[in-house]
Amino acid sequence: MYALILPASTPFVLLATVMGLSWWEDHILPTPAEPVGIPAEAPFVPAAPSQLTELLSVDTPLTREVARR
């Protein structure tokens, strides 16, 4: 009998857990003192990536010249 009850109740247990965590987040966790606005600085934009060196083919033997790249 328990073999039928446990799999059938699993979605409801998960739903209750998510709802409890949602309530906890809304009521227990502290709220920020002031609303978060638009940042004063411009967002960080990374520099363009450098050119990739030529990739070795599978057939290229590993020599000292190739290993120095």
Biopython code that builds the backbone (N, CA, C, O; Angstrom):
import numpy as np
from Bio.PDB.StructureBuilder import StructureBuilder

atoms = [
    (1, "MET", "N", (0.828, -1.195, 0.000)),
    (1, "MET", "CA", (0.000, 0.000, 0.000)),
    (1, "MET", "C", (0.869, 1.255, 0.000)),
    (1, "MET", "O", (0.573, 2.217, -0.708)),
    (2, "TYR", "N", (1.962, 1.246, 0.807)),
    (2, "TYR", "CA", (2.839, 2.415, 0.841)),
    (2, "TYR", "C", (3.561, 2.603, -0.491)),
    (2, "TYR", "O", (3.965, 3.714, -0.835)),
    (3, "ALA", "N", (3.718, 1.529, -1.224)),
    (3, "ALA", "CA", (4.375, 1.629, -2.525)),
    (3, "ALA", "C", (3.557, 2.465, -3.492)),
    (3, "ALA", "O", (4.110, 3.019, -4.442)),
    (4, "LEU", "N", (2.259, 2.569, -3.276)),
    (4, "LEU", "CA", (1.401, 3.393, -4.132)),
    (4, "LEU", "C", (1.279, 4.820, -3.599)),
    (4, "LEU", "O", (1.149, 5.755, -4.388)),
    (5, "ILE", "N", (1.316, 5.002, -2.308)),
    (5, "ILE", "CA", (1.106, 6.318, -1.707)),
    (5, "ILE", "C", (2.317, 7.226, -1.918)),
    (5, "ILE", "O", (2.155, 8.397, -2.263)),
    (6, "LEU", "N", (3.509, 6.709, -1.719)),
    (6, "LEU", "CA", (4.707, 7.543, -1.808)),
    (6, "LEU", "C", (4.920, 8.149, -3.202)),
    (6, "LEU", "O", (5.148, 9.356, -3.288)),
    (7, "PRO", "N", (4.859, 7.383, -4.288)),
    (7, "PRO", "CA", (5.048, 8.020, -5.603)),
    (7, "PRO", "C", (3.925, 8.993, -5.955)),
    (7, "PRO", "O", (4.165, 9.990, -6.637)),
    (8, "ALA", "N", (2.725, 8.721, -5.507)),
    (8, "ALA", "CA", (1.603, 9.603, -5.829)),
    (8, "ALA", "C", (1.664, 10.908, -5.039)),
    (8, "ALA", "O", (1.165, 11.931, -5.509)),
    (9, "SER", "N", (2.263, 10.894, -3.855)),
    (9, "SER", "CA", (2.311, 12.101, -3.039)),
    (9, "SER", "C", (3.544, 12.961, -3.309)),
    (9, "SER", "O", (3.611, 14.093, -2.832)),
    (10, "THR", "N", (4.516, 12.454, -4.057)),
    (10, "THR", "CA", (5.758, 13.189, -4.307)),
    (10, "THR", "C", (5.523, 14.552, -4.962)),
    (10, "THR", "O", (6.111, 15.531, -4.502)),
    (11, "PRO", "N", (4.697, 14.675, -6.007)),
    (11, "PRO", "CA", (4.485, 16.013, -6.593)),
    (11, "PRO", "C", (3.882, 17.007, -5.595)),
    (11, "PRO", "O", (4.210, 18.192, -5.632)),
    (12, "PHE", "N", (3.023, 16.546, -4.726)),
    (12, "PHE", "CA", (2.405, 17.443, -3.754)),
    (12, "PHE", "C", (3.408, 17.885, -2.690)),
    (12, "PHE", "O", (3.365, 19.023, -2.222)),
    (13, "VAL", "N", (4.296, 16.991, -2.318)),
    (13, "VAL", "CA", (5.341, 17.353, -1.359)),
    (13, "VAL", "C", (6.275, 18.383, -1.981)),
    (13, "VAL", "O", (6.657, 19.350, -1.321)),
    (14, "LEU", "N", (6.644, 18.189, -3.237)),
    (14, "LEU", "CA", (7.505, 19.157, -3.918)),
    (14, "LEU", "C", (6.810, 20.501, -4.068)),
    (14, "LEU", "O", (7.439, 21.542, -3.878)),
    (15, "LEU", "N", (5.529, 20.499, -4.406)),
    (15, "LEU", "CA", (4.768, 21.743, -4.528)),
    (15, "LEU", "C", (4.696, 22.466, -3.188)),
    (15, "LEU", "O", (4.882, 23.681, -3.135)),
    (16, "ALA", "N", (4.432, 21.749, -2.117)),
    (16, "ALA", "CA", (4.383, 22.354, -0.795)),
    (16, "ALA", "C", (5.741, 22.929, -0.408)),
    (16, "ALA", "O", (5.800, 23.980, 0.231)),
    (17, "THR", "N", (6.827, 22.267, -0.778)),
    (17, "THR", "CA", (8.162, 22.766, -0.484)),
    (17, "THR", "C", (8.433, 24.072, -1.222)),
    (17, "THR", "O", (8.945, 25.026, -0.635)),
    (18, "VAL", "N", (8.096, 24.116, -2.492)),
    (18, "VAL", "CA", (8.310, 25.335, -3.279)),
    (18, "VAL", "C", (7.452, 26.477, -2.748)),
    (18, "VAL", "O", (7.924, 27.609, -2.646)),
    (19, "MET", "N", (6.208, 26.193, -2.413)),
    (19, "MET", "CA", (5.334, 27.241, -1.878)),
    (19, "MET", "C", (5.832, 27.734, -0.524)),
    (19, "MET", "O", (5.765, 28.930, -0.240)),
    (20, "GLY", "N", (6.331, 26.826, 0.315)),
    (20, "GLY", "CA", (6.883, 27.226, 1.603)),
    (20, "GLY", "C", (8.117, 28.090, 1.449)),
    (20, "GLY", "O", (8.281, 29.073, 2.171)),
    (21, "LEU", "N", (8.993, 27.733, 0.512)),
    (21, "LEU", "CA", (10.182, 28.552, 0.270)),
    (21, "LEU", "C", (9.807, 29.918, -0.290)),
    (21, "LEU", "O", (10.437, 30.919, 0.051)),
    (22, "SER", "N", (8.802, 29.971, -1.134)),
    (22, "SER", "CA", (8.341, 31.244, -1.672)),
    (22, "SER", "C", (7.791, 32.132, -0.563)),
    (22, "SER", "O", (8.082, 33.327, -0.524)),
    (23, "TRP", "N", (6.995, 31.553, 0.342)),
    (23, "TRP", "CA", (6.456, 32.326, 1.465)),
    (23, "TRP", "C", (7.599, 32.806, 2.349)),
    (23, "TRP", "O", (7.603, 33.955, 2.791)),
    (24, "TRP", "N", (8.564, 31.935, 2.608)),
    (24, "TRP", "CA", (9.701, 32.285, 3.458)),
    (24, "TRP", "C", (10.490, 33.444, 2.841)),
    (24, "TRP", "O", (10.931, 34.352, 3.546)),
    (25, "GLU", "N", (10.664, 33.402, 1.501)),
    (25, "GLU", "CA", (11.389, 34.465, 0.828)),
    (25, "GLU", "C", (10.636, 35.789, 0.938)),
    (25, "GLU", "O", (11.261, 36.834, 1.116)),
    (26, "ASP", "N", (9.315, 35.764, 0.837)),
    (26, "ASP", "CA", (8.523, 36.990, 0.892)),
    (26, "ASP", "C", (8.389, 37.553, 2.296)),
    (26, "ASP", "O", (8.355, 38.773, 2.459)),
    (27, "HIS", "N", (8.311, 36.711, 3.311)),
    (27, "HIS", "CA", (7.994, 37.189, 4.653)),
    (27, "HIS", "C", (9.161, 37.206, 5.631)),
    (27, "HIS", "O", (9.165, 38.021, 6.554)),
    (28, "ILE", "N", (10.134, 36.345, 5.463)),
    (28, "ILE", "CA", (11.195, 36.209, 6.445)),
    (28, "ILE", "C", (12.463, 36.953, 6.034)),
    (28, "ILE", "O", (13.078, 37.633, 6.855)),
    (29, "LEU", "N", (12.852, 36.826, 4.776)),
    (29, "LEU", "CA", (14.093, 37.460, 4.332)),
    (29, "LEU", "C", (13.955, 38.978, 4.369)),
    (29, "LEU", "O", (12.882, 39.503, 4.071)),
    (30, "PRO", "N", (15.022, 39.694, 4.730)),
    (30, "PRO", "CA", (14.934, 41.151, 4.775)),
    (30, "PRO", "C", (14.818, 41.739, 3.377)),
    (30, "PRO", "O", (15.379, 41.205, 2.419)),
    (31, "THR", "N", (14.097, 42.828, 3.269)),
    (31, "THR", "CA", (13.957, 43.520, 1.994)),
    (31, "THR", "C", (15.048, 44.577, 1.898)),
    (31, "THR", "O", (15.518, 45.056, 2.930)),
    (32, "PRO", "N", (15.462, 44.954, 0.708)),
    (32, "PRO", "CA", (16.487, 45.988, 0.586)),
    (32, "PRO", "C", (15.954, 47.334, 1.104)),
    (32, "PRO", "O", (14.765, 47.628, 0.979)),
    (33, "ALA", "N", (16.848, 48.143, 1.687)),
    (33, "ALA", "CA", (16.449, 49.423, 2.270)),
    (33, "ALA", "C", (15.933, 50.377, 1.207)),
    (33, "ALA", "O", (14.946, 51.078, 1.431)),
    (34, "GLU", "N", (16.579, 50.412, 0.069)),
    (34, "GLU", "CA", (16.123, 51.277, -1.013)),
    (34, "GLU", "C", (16.068, 50.455, -2.291)),
    (34, "GLU", "O", (16.852, 49.521, -2.462)),
    (35, "PRO", "N", (15.158, 50.791, -3.181)),
    (35, "PRO", "CA", (15.039, 49.999, -4.404)),
    (35, "PRO", "C", (16.312, 50.102, -5.250)),
    (35, "PRO", "O", (16.993, 51.127, -5.277)),
    (36, "VAL", "N", (16.591, 49.031, -5.916)),
    (36, "VAL", "CA", (17.781, 48.991, -6.760)),
    (36, "VAL", "C", (17.461, 49.696, -8.059)),
    (36, "VAL", "O", (16.523, 49.328, -8.766)),
    (37, "GLY", "N", (18.253, 50.721, -8.372)),
    (37, "GLY", "CA", (18.016, 51.496, -9.586)),
    (37, "GLY", "C", (18.984, 51.132, -10.684)),
    (37, "GLY", "O", (19.657, 50.102, -10.636)),
    (38, "ILE", "N", (19.038, 51.988, -11.660)),
    (38, "ILE", "CA", (19.947, 51.795, -12.779)),
    (38, "ILE", "C", (21.361, 52.127, -12.304)),
    (38, "ILE", "O", (21.549, 53.142, -11.633)),
    (39, "PRO", "N", (22.346, 51.316, -12.626)),
    (39, "PRO", "CA", (23.704, 51.605, -12.167)),
    (39, "PRO", "C", (24.221, 52.914, -12.759)),
    (39, "PRO", "O", (23.902, 53.261, -13.896)),
    (40, "ALA", "N", (25.025, 53.636, -11.972)),
    (40, "ALA", "CA", (25.547, 54.926, -12.407)),
    (40, "ALA", "C", (26.587, 54.755, -13.505)),
    (40, "ALA", "O", (26.672, 55.587, -14.409)),
    (41, "GLU", "N", (27.374, 53.697, -13.440)),
    (41, "GLU", "CA", (28.405, 53.474, -14.435)),
    (41, "GLU", "C", (27.870, 52.610, -15.571)),
    (41, "GLU", "O", (26.890, 51.881, -15.420)),
    (42, "ALA", "N", (28.532, 52.714, -16.690)),
    (42, "ALA", "CA", (28.172, 51.863, -17.818)),
    (42, "ALA", "C", (28.590, 50.439, -17.501)),
    (42, "ALA", "O", (29.586, 50.237, -16.806)),
    (43, "PRO", "N", (27.865, 49.455, -17.985)),
    (43, "PRO", "CA", (28.259, 48.074, -17.709)),
    (43, "PRO", "C", (29.600, 47.758, -18.351)),
    (43, "PRO", "O", (29.965, 48.337, -19.374)),
    (44, "PHE", "N", (30.331, 46.832, -17.736)),
    (44, "PHE", "CA", (31.649, 46.439, -18.220)),
    (44, "PHE", "C", (31.514, 45.721, -19.554)),
    (44, "PHE", "O", (30.753, 44.763, -19.683)),
    (45, "VAL", "N", (32.259, 46.195, -20.541)),
    (45, "VAL", "CA", (32.270, 45.553, -21.852)),
    (45, "VAL", "C", (33.664, 44.987, -22.062)),
    (45, "VAL", "O", (34.627, 45.751, -22.126)),
    (46, "PRO", "N", (33.799, 43.671, -22.171)),
    (46, "PRO", "CA", (35.136, 43.100, -22.340)),
    (46, "PRO", "C", (35.724, 43.490, -23.691)),
    (46, "PRO", "O", (35.003, 43.730, -24.659)),
    (47, "ALA", "N", (37.038, 43.547, -23.727)),
    (47, "ALA", "CA", (37.733, 43.862, -24.976)),
    (47, "ALA", "C", (37.519, 42.740, -25.974)),
    (47, "ALA", "O", (37.204, 41.606, -25.613)),
    (48, "ALA", "N", (37.699, 43.089, -27.237)),
    (48, "ALA", "CA", (37.533, 42.083, -28.286)),
    (48, "ALA", "C", (38.596, 40.996, -28.121)),
    (48, "ALA", "O", (39.749, 41.302, -27.816)),
    (49, "PRO", "N", (38.225, 39.751, -28.317)),
    (49, "PRO", "CA", (39.210, 38.671, -28.158)),
    (49, "PRO", "C", (40.299, 38.778, -29.219)),
    (49, "PRO", "O", (40.047, 39.189, -30.352)),
    (50, "SER", "N", (41.505, 38.402, -28.833)),
    (50, "SER", "CA", (42.617, 38.449, -29.776)),
    (50, "SER", "C", (42.438, 37.351, -30.820)),
    (50, "SER", "O", (41.665, 36.410, -30.640)),
    (51, "GLN", "N", (43.161, 37.500, -31.889)),
    (51, "GLN", "CA", (43.076, 36.507, -32.954)),
    (51, "GLN", "C", (43.606, 35.169, -32.451)),
    (51, "GLN", "O", (44.641, 35.110, -31.788)),
    (52, "LEU", "N", (42.904, 34.128, -32.763)),
    (52, "LEU", "CA", (43.345, 32.789, -32.383)),
    (52, "LEU", "C", (44.472, 32.352, -33.292)),
    (52, "LEU", "O", (44.459, 32.626, -34.492)),
    (53, "THR", "N", (45.441, 31.675, -32.716)),
    (53, "THR", "CA", (46.513, 31.148, -33.545)),
    (53, "THR", "C", (45.984, 29.971, -34.353)),
    (53, "THR", "O", (44.933, 29.405, -34.050)),
    (54, "GLU", "N", (46.716, 29.629, -35.357)),
    (54, "GLU", "CA", (46.283, 28.544, -36.236)),
    (54, "GLU", "C", (46.228, 27.233, -35.452)),
    (54, "GLU", "O", (47.186, 26.874, -34.766)),
    (55, "LEU", "N", (45.126, 26.535, -35.554)),
    (55, "LEU", "CA", (44.966, 25.273, -34.857)),
    (55, "LEU", "C", (45.718, 24.161, -35.588)),
    (55, "LEU", "O", (45.814, 24.160, -36.815)),
    (56, "LEU", "N", (46.236, 23.238, -34.825)),
    (56, "LEU", "CA", (46.942, 22.118, -35.419)),
    (56, "LEU", "C", (45.951, 21.120, -35.977)),
    (56, "LEU", "O", (44.894, 20.876, -35.395)),
    (57, "SER", "N", (46.305, 20.554, -37.099)),
    (57, "SER", "CA", (45.449, 19.497, -37.631)),
    (57, "SER", "C", (45.810, 18.191, -36.942)),
    (57, "SER", "O", (46.850, 18.095, -36.290)),
    (58, "VAL", "N", (44.985, 17.223, -37.079)),
    (58, "VAL", "CA", (45.198, 15.941, -36.425)),
    (58, "VAL", "C", (46.429, 15.249, -36.997)),
    (58, "VAL", "O", (47.115, 14.517, -36.283)),
    (59, "ASP", "N", (46.711, 15.470, -38.259)),
    (59, "ASP", "CA", (47.806, 14.773, -38.923)),
    (59, "ASP", "C", (49.164, 15.443, -38.698)),
    (59, "ASP", "O", (50.188, 14.858, -39.049)),
    (60, "THR", "N", (49.208, 16.645, -38.127)),
    (60, "THR", "CA", (50.468, 17.357, -37.953)),
    (60, "THR", "C", (51.281, 16.707, -36.854)),
    (60, "THR", "O", (50.795, 16.562, -35.732)),
    (61, "PRO", "N", (52.518, 16.311, -37.153)),
    (61, "PRO", "CA", (53.358, 15.726, -36.095)),
    (61, "PRO", "C", (53.821, 16.832, -35.149)),
    (61, "PRO", "O", (54.024, 17.971, -35.571)),
    (62, "LEU", "N", (53.983, 16.500, -33.890)),
    (62, "LEU", "CA", (54.404, 17.461, -32.890)),
    (62, "LEU", "C", (55.921, 17.599, -32.960)),
    (62, "LEU", "O", (56.660, 16.702, -32.556)),
    (63, "THR", "N", (56.365, 18.726, -33.475)),
    (63, "THR", "CA", (57.804, 19.005, -33.566)),
    (63, "THR", "C", (58.121, 20.135, -32.623)),
    (63, "THR", "O", (57.220, 20.720, -32.022)),
    (64, "ARG", "N", (59.396, 20.449, -32.486)),
    (64, "ARG", "CA", (59.793, 21.540, -31.588)),
    (64, "ARG", "C", (59.223, 22.870, -32.083)),
    (64, "ARG", "O", (58.822, 23.711, -31.278)),
    (65, "GLU", "N", (59.186, 23.058, -33.378)),
    (65, "GLU", "CA", (58.655, 24.305, -33.914)),
    (65, "GLU", "C", (57.168, 24.441, -33.609)),
    (65, "GLU", "O", (56.708, 25.518, -33.231)),
    (66, "VAL", "N", (56.428, 23.377, -33.769)),
    (66, "VAL", "CA", (54.997, 23.404, -33.507)),
    (66, "VAL", "C", (54.737, 23.529, -32.005)),
    (66, "VAL", "O", (53.797, 24.212, -31.599)),
    (67, "ALA", "N", (55.555, 22.881, -31.179)),
    (67, "ALA", "CA", (55.360, 22.909, -29.731)),
    (67, "ALA", "C", (55.639, 24.286, -29.161)),
    (67, "ALA", "O", (55.092, 24.628, -28.113)),
    (68, "ARG", "N", (56.483, 25.101, -29.819)),
    (68, "ARG", "CA", (56.785, 26.447, -29.330)),
    (68, "ARG", "C", (55.658, 27.409, -29.561)),
    (68, "ARG", "O", (55.658, 28.468, -28.934)),
    (69, "ARG", "N", (54.720, 27.135, -30.390)),
    (69, "ARG", "CA", (53.633, 28.076, -30.701)),
    (69, "ARG", "C", (52.874, 28.401, -29.503)),
    (69, "ARG", "O", (51.921, 29.178, -29.568)),
]
sb = StructureBuilder()
sb.init_structure("model")
sb.init_model(0)
sb.init_chain("A")
sb.init_seg("    ")
for serial, (resi, resn, name, xyz) in enumerate(atoms, 1):
    if name == "N":
        sb.init_residue(resn, " ", resi, " ")
    sb.init_atom(name, np.array(xyz, "f"), 0.0, 1.0, " ", f" {name:<3s}", serial, name[0])
structure = sb.get_structure()
